[in-house]
Amino acid sequence: MSDQVYLTAEGAEDLRRELDELLTVKRPALAKKLKDAVAEGDLKENADYHDAKEQQAFLEGRIQYVENLLRAAVIITNNGPSDEVRIGSLVTIVEDGTSEEETYSIVGAAEANPREGKISHESPIGAALLGHKKGDKVRAKTPGGDVTFKIKRIQ
């Protein structure tokens, strides 16, 4: 992760909700599971105890990661349409040789999820789009090879 962590307001809110659930629902449930496993006696051969300890380590790691992310985050505000692609933009592109439009939200790496159409500003396509305008032809070096596309819309 780079020094600067970018999140949209929506992404930050999602992380706050996740953190709240981790702290108020999952942590107490795991503490109870651990307490019940300890009450069973011999811990050396207690699979429930070892499973709960493993889950606890993962949960505490996730809590720490989300807290640090929120603490370091720069919240991106999309102040309406821009004539230039920036973090927070919704960009529609068409790859050369096709007529199919693809629309992506340019987000910080922490909330990137290509299946949801959210690509990082650090990804090959996201980085290539930054600073370009509607109508520009942009070339990106992707793992699948060089791709050229035209920017149709920026929102």
Protein Blocks (a to p, Z undefined) as FASTA:
>chain_A
ZZbdcddfklmmmmmmmmmmmmmmmmmmmmmmmmmmmmnopaklmmklmmmmmmmmmmmm
mmmmmmmmmmmpccdddebjafbdcehiacddddehiabdcddddddfklgcfknopacf
kbmklmmmgopaehiacddddfkbpcddddfbdZZ
